[in-house]
């Protein structure tokens, strides 16, 4: 435990720029608006247009709407079909903001880090419009503005591609060695490694922690409280 606390303190004290994934470390976006249901609706929408065969059986069962979107983009990159499917997902994410659950300790952690002079950014596969709407609803927008880097029409640039991290680093004038990314998925960890940015995993359960460690995360926490304690000099 002491070794883990030491490692966590080193990550935090070295970070001058902090890149947050959105859905997970900041909030549970789909807490009241099921991501699995959205993925199923995407599949039905495609089937309603005679495109049942576009997805494999495994892809049709995906609980992640981003996975469905990626699958379509792999076969029809840059098409009107992909554009419309992406816009539909953005609409669902914007709707989900109203019932999103803040991750425990995320709000005070963000405000404390900002107050201490660290530069914060969001680097996510979600729509930047949904991120901005959520942050404004929590009076957190000023802590990140204007550094919100999310999904674009170039879906091949979604994480694990480090594109959004590199955009954030470039815009903030940050060296990768002075930055820390906090994420809850293997794709976050891979993107951070490819961007040469230190990574801190956030896992709600043992399965998620195992996946993060297998992807290369050396430090994984199950709560943001230890981060807040380090920042406040309480740990």
Buried (B, 14 or more C-beta within 10 A) or exposed (E): EEEEEEEBBEBBEEBBBBBBBBBBBBBBBBBEBBBEEBBBBBBEBBBEEEBEEBBEEEBBEBEBBBBBBBBBBEEBEEEEBBEEBBEBBBBBBBEBBEEBEBBEBBBBBBBBBBEEEBBBBBBBBBBBBBBBBBBEBBEBBEBBEEBBBBBBEEBEBBBBBBBBBBBBBEEBEBEBEBBBBBBBBBBBBBBBBBBBBBBBBBBEEEEBBEBBBEBEBBBBBBEBBBBBBBBEEEB
